[in-house]
Amino acid sequence: MMSKRQLSLNFFIYPDGHHEAAWRHKASTTDRILDVTYYQELAQRAEAHKFDAVFFADGPVLSDNVRYAQRFRLEPITLLAAIASATTHIGLIATASTTYTEPYNLARLFASLDHLSRGRAGWNIVTTSSPQAAQNFGLPEHPPHHERYERAREYLDVVTALWDSWEDDALVNDPVSGIFADTSKIHAIDHIGKYFRVRGPLNVSRTPQGRPVYVQAGSSEDGRAFAARFAEAIFTAHQTLASAQEFYADIKRQARAFDRSPDQIKILPGISPFIASTQAEADRLQDEFNALIQPEFSLAQLRQMTGLDLAGFDLDGPFPRHLIDTDGAHGVASRFKLIVDIIDREKPTIRQLVQRLAGARGHWVIAGPPEKIADNIQTWFENGAADGFNVMPPWLPGGFDLFAEQVVPILRKRGLFRRDYAGSSLRDHYGLSRPASLFSGAVRAIA
Ligand SMILES: Cc1cc2nc3c(=O)[nH]c(=O)nc-3n(C[C@H](O)[C@H](O)[C@H](O)COP(=O)(O)O)c2cc1C
């Protein structure tokens, strides 16, 4: 009998939680955010509750308002290697930018993580939205949005060929014959393109998953087309069921146009839950965190996401919608559009908008008892809006424990989430097939 369609749940770890003021809260763990055992323990909790993966964002810049908020970024692949040694099943997804890295090195890093974790690596592919990043990589300016995606497409062609450059049976490792590898099954990739020239092959054999799972975060028109062509899981931000349903249907339709099975793409919106035994208690908990918001930080975040500088404006006055330039550089990024939609839909004051964004930078923030959270998750899952969620606890570790101990059992009881792992790789957890090598049966090998 076909097993019932099951949710995928990732634990998206921000050092002390996703609420921008979490570091100021009495439950905060900011004193542990450079301690490897802290992250190993968080991942072990996620594994104990049978989550699909832990997920780490990344950005090659220091937020220019670190004065008011914890915005450390440990390099996620390094961190996941340490987590791999302390876990056996939980998937390990790291964000890395196609704009500010080189394909050969990135292919090595993720191949190593997939080998060392016995097949649990996933790569969240981003093109980087922070313009400041260019200053750290010798570029005169941040490449335009469409150019970032053009580079990203070529980038994916290169790393896919590198991860496939050793056929699965290239490794012989026969001390008797003295043959370590069958070089007729190891292939140069000889890539020469607009952005990259890479000969290859990779200097490590094909990994347990063949390639890391391709996750992607970017929901603009370019981002959607990119996701439909390459992504196996998509992290996305939606405030409403209708917006998530439109995105979900569009991606699955575009995937068919690339002759891909829509079931081989998991769409995972972010959800940031404030959980308590009653609605009043949950609202009070959210207010407690929002009371710690510092406008200087929030307005700097808003400026980064919309290009608007609102210093000097009355926080309790209406948001100056007329100042937003929807055609400018920000106009193409999906997060910008999401914020404009909130403003047009809810007509918030400036203070109300920054409170809306404080929870999780524009992701879905929901407060209520466990049953309400589970009901909403089930509604999105069963009504064409999500295949699962990136769970973004407002604070850690308590925010995760509440979700795992109070919401997951309800989802499990409803038959919506696994009781145990059926396999040990990230592809097993997501129900994704292992890709054959592009070179299987190829004629040319390394000269
Ligand atoms: C849900 C989501 C999460 C993202 N996370 C990151 C991240 O961790 N690091 C980063 O540099 N960019 C991140 N981005 C930005 C995009 O990857 C990318 O940089 C792009 O400019 C924005 O994509 P879009 O315009 O196609 O939506 C994220 C975007 C989305 C939609």
The ligand as an SDF file (V2000), in Angstrom:
LIG
                    3D

 31 33  0  0  0  0  0  0  0  0999 V2000
   14.0890   31.8950    1.8750 C   0  0  0  0  0  0  0  0  0  0  0  0
   15.3580   32.5740    1.4610 C   0  0  0  0  0  0  0  0  0  0  0  0
   16.5190   32.3850    2.1970 C   0  0  0  0  0  0  0  0  0  0  0  0
   17.7210   32.9890    1.8010 C   0  0  0  0  0  0  0  0  0  0  0  0
   18.8630   32.7820    2.5260 N   0  0  0  0  0  0  0  0  0  0  0  0
   20.0180   33.3710    2.1070 C   0  0  0  0  0  0  0  0  0  0  0  0
   21.2530   33.1360    2.8020 C   0  0  0  0  0  0  0  0  0  0  0  0
   21.3170   32.4120    3.7840 O   0  0  0  0  0  0  0  0  0  0  0  0
   22.3770   33.7570    2.3380 N   0  0  0  0  0  0  0  0  0  0  0  0
   22.3640   34.5590    1.2350 C   0  0  0  0  0  0  0  0  0  0  0  0
   23.4270   35.0820    0.8680 O   0  0  0  0  0  0  0  0  0  0  0  0
   21.2110   34.8060    0.5440 N   0  0  0  0  0  0  0  0  0  0  0  0
   20.0550   34.2300    0.9830 C   0  0  0  0  0  0  0  0  0  0  0  0
   18.8940   34.4710    0.2850 N   0  0  0  0  0  0  0  0  0  0  0  0
   18.8970   35.4080   -0.8490 C   0  0  0  0  0  0  0  0  0  0  0  0
   18.8970   34.6330   -2.1660 C   0  0  0  0  0  0  0  0  0  0  0  0
   19.4930   33.4470   -2.1250 O   0  0  0  0  0  0  0  0  0  0  0  0
   19.6270   35.3330   -3.2870 C   0  0  0  0  0  0  0  0  0  0  0  0
   20.7010   35.9640   -2.6930 O   0  0  0  0  0  0  0  0  0  0  0  0
   18.8020   36.2330   -4.1580 C   0  0  0  0  0  0  0  0  0  0  0  0
   19.2790   37.4520   -4.3760 O   0  0  0  0  0  0  0  0  0  0  0  0
   17.4440   36.3890   -3.6340 C   0  0  0  0  0  0  0  0  0  0  0  0
   16.7720   35.5080   -4.3920 O   0  0  0  0  0  0  0  0  0  0  0  0
   15.4880   35.9550   -5.2130 P   0  0  0  0  0  0  0  0  0  0  0  0
   15.7020   37.3870   -5.5930 O   0  0  0  0  0  0  0  0  0  0  0  0
   15.4730   35.0250   -6.4100 O   0  0  0  0  0  0  0  0  0  0  0  0
   14.3900   35.7370   -4.2420 O   0  0  0  0  0  0  0  0  0  0  0  0
   17.7120   33.8470    0.6570 C   0  0  0  0  0  0  0  0  0  0  0  0
   16.5390   34.0400   -0.0930 C   0  0  0  0  0  0  0  0  0  0  0  0
   15.3740   33.4030    0.2880 C   0  0  0  0  0  0  0  0  0  0  0  0
   14.1340   33.5800   -0.5570 C   0  0  0  0  0  0  0  0  0  0  0  0
  1  2  1  0
  2  3  1  0
  2 30  2  0
  3  4  2  0
  4  5  1  0
  4 28  1  0
  5  6  2  0
  6  7  1  0
  6 13  1  0
  7  8  2  0
  7  9  1  0
  9 10  1  0
 10 11  2  0
 10 12  1  0
 12 13  2  0
 13 14  1  0
 14 15  1  0
 14 28  1  0
 15 16  1  0
 16 17  1  0
 16 18  1  0
 18 19  1  0
 18 20  1  0
 20 21  1  0
 20 22  1  0
 22 23  1  0
 23 24  1  0
 24 25  2  0
 24 26  1  0
 24 27  1  0
 28 29  2  0
 29 30  1  0
 30 31  1  0
M  END
$$$$
